Amino acid sequence: NVAEALSLLGVSVEFVSRVGRDDMGRGLIRRLRQTGVSTRWVDRIDTLPTPTFVAIHGMDKNLVAGVADFRALERGWSGVIRSVRDATMWETLRFLVLDANLPLVSLEAMCERARAMQIPVWLEPTSPAKAISVAPLIPKVIWASPNESELSVMADALRRDGLVPPGLDDVATVLHFGTPQLRLLVTRG
């Protein structure tokens, strides 16, 4: 968890998300608070379970299959964004880390708010499927941390959508086109 890791490094972290009022949600809130992460912007909901992802990895440690339930993030997220949009959180924010599990419209709104306030943005694509949908955000972020598969599909999506000129084949060059300040932290998987 990025929020937890940053907090353990001494960074002040505000976690913005939605969780169910279930054991998983209560456990997540408890764990984040134990590591010093503020959860005051977490929306607790009664009608849906806490978002979860179950991964199955092969012997080579690469993802073989996964099952996700992110309905809590997909439904009603705009209300959370509205409550956060004018929040005091923005006044002290020095860096914004976005997770691609959020709806694209919400990610775009957060990027625009951060840009207006000159707050740098880090994008974590989370999966190849999500990386395709968030590829258009690349010009709005300073950091991105895709794995090799996510990097490849993001570059393909930018090419397909005509956001880079034809003939750019190197994946890193494609992502840096129009975003020379972009820093990539690419992992193997």
C-alpha positions in Angstrom: 0.0 0.0 0.0 1.5 3.3 -1.1 -0.2 5.3 1.6 1.1 3.0 4.3 4.7 3.0 2.9 4.8 6.8 2.6 3.5 7.2 6.2 6.2 4.8 7.5 8.8 7.0 5.8 7.5 9.9 7.8 5.3 11.6 5.1 2.0 13.0 6.2 -0.7 11.0 4.3 -4.4 11.6 3.7 -6.2 8.5 2.4 -9.2 9.2 0.2 -11.4 6.2 -0.6 -14.6 4.4 0.1 -15.0 1.3 2.3 -17.8 -0.8 3.4 -18.9 -1.1 7.0 -17.7 -4.6 7.1 -14.7 -6.4 8.7 -12.5 -5.7 5.7 -13.3 -2.0 5.9 -12.8 -1.8 9.7 -9.5 -3.7 9.4 -8.2 -1.4 6.7 -9.1 1.7 8.6 -7.5 0.3 11.8 -4.3 -0.7 9.9 -4.0 2.7 8.2 -4.4 4.5 11.5 -1.8 2.3 13.2 0.7 3.3 10.5 -0.2 7.0 10.9 -2.3 7.5 7.8 -5.2 9.9 8.2 -8.6 8.3 7.2 -10.8 11.4 7.7 -11.6 11.4 4.0 -12.6 7.8 3.8 -16.3 7.4 3.0 -17.9 4.4 4.9 -20.9 2.9 3.2 -23.5 0.5 4.3 -24.7 -0.8 1.0 -21.6 -2.3 -0.6 -18.6 -4.3 0.6 -15.1 -2.9 0.9 -13.3 -3.0 -2.5 -11.2 -6.2 -2.8 -8.9 -7.9 -5.3 -7.8 -11.5 -5.1 -4.7 -12.4 -7.2 -3.5 -15.8 -8.3 0.2 -15.9 -9.2 2.1 -18.6 -11.1 5.4 -20.2 -10.0 7.2 -17.4 -11.9 5.4 -14.9 -9.6 3.5 -13.3 -12.5 -0.2 -12.7 -12.3 -2.2 -15.6 -13.8 -5.7 -14.5 -12.8 -7.5 -12.1 -10.6 -11.0 -11.4 -9.3 -12.1 -7.9 -8.2 -15.0 -6.3 -6.6 -14.7 -2.5 -6.9 -18.4 -1.6 -6.9 -17.9 0.7 -3.9 -15.4 2.8 -5.9 -17.4 2.6 -9.2 -20.7 3.8 -7.7 -21.2 7.1 -5.9 -17.6 8.1 -6.1 -18.6 11.5 -7.4 -20.0 12.4 -4.0 -16.6 11.7 -2.4 -14.9 13.8 -5.0 -17.3 16.7 -4.4 -16.7 16.6 -0.7 -12.9 16.5 -1.2 -12.8 19.1 -4.0 -13.2 22.0 -1.6 -11.6 20.3 1.4 -8.9 21.8 3.5 -6.8 18.8 2.5 -5.7 20.6 -0.7 -4.3 23.5 1.3 -1.5 21.4 2.8 -1.1 18.7 0.1 2.4 18.6 -1.3 2.0 15.5 -3.5 -1.0 13.5 -4.8 -0.9 9.7 -5.5 -3.7 8.4 -7.7 -4.7 4.7 -8.0 -6.3 3.6 -11.3 -9.0 1.7 -9.5 -11.0 5.0 -9.3 -13.3 6.0 -12.1 -11.5 7.9 -14.9 -13.8 11.0 -14.5 -12.7 11.2 -10.8 -9.1 10.8 -11.6 -9.3 13.5 -14.2 -11.0 15.8 -11.7 -8.3 15.2 -9.1 -5.6 15.8 -11.7 -7.2 19.1 -12.8 -7.5 20.2 -9.1 -3.9 19.3 -8.4 -2.7 21.1 -11.6 -4.6 24.3 -10.6 -2.9 24.2 -7.2 0.5 23.2 -8.7 0.5 19.9 -6.8 2.6 17.1 -8.5 0.7 13.9 -9.3 1.9 10.3 -9.2 -0.2 7.7 -11.1 -0.3 4.0 -10.2 -1.9 2.1 -13.1 -2.6 -1.1 -10.9 -3.2 -3.5 -13.8 -2.8 -3.7 -17.6 -6.6 -3.4 -18.1 -6.8 -0.2 -16.0 -3.5 1.1 -17.5 -5.3 1.3 -20.9 -8.1 3.5 -19.5 -5.8 5.9 -17.6 -3.2 6.3 -20.4 -4.7 9.7 -21.3 -3.8 11.0 -17.9 0.0 10.6 -18.6 0.4 14.3 -19.7 -1.2 15.4 -16.4 1.2 13.5 -14.1 4.8 13.9 -13.0 5.4 10.3 -11.9 4.0 7.0 -13.0 4.8 3.5 -11.7 3.6 0.9 -14.2 5.0 -2.6 -14.5 6.4 -3.7 -17.8 3.0 -4.9 -19.0 1.2 -1.8 -18.0 3.8 0.4 -19.6 3.4 -1.4 -22.9 -0.4 -1.2 -23.0 -0.3 2.5 -22.0 2.0 3.3 -24.9 -0.2 1.3 -27.3 -3.3 3.2 -26.0 -1.6 6.5 -26.6 -0.6 5.5 -30.1 -4.1 4.1 -30.9 -5.8 7.3 -29.7 -3.5 9.4 -31.8 -2.0 11.2 -28.8 1.5 10.7 -30.1 2.9 11.0 -33.7 3.2 7.9 -35.8 6.6 6.2 -35.9 7.4 6.5 -32.2 8.1 2.9 -31.3 10.1 3.1 -28.1 7.6 2.7 -25.2 9.3 5.2 -22.9 9.6 7.8 -25.7 5.9 7.4 -26.4 5.0 8.1 -22.8 7.4 11.0 -22.6 6.0 12.6 -25.7 4.4 15.9 -24.7 5.3 15.2 -21.0 9.1 15.6 -20.8 8.9 16.0 -17.0 7.4 12.5 -16.6 9.4 10.2 -14.5 8.7 6.5 -14.8 9.4 3.9 -12.1 8.9 0.6 -14.0 8.8 -2.7 -12.3 9.0 -6.2 -13.7 5.6 -7.3 -12.5 
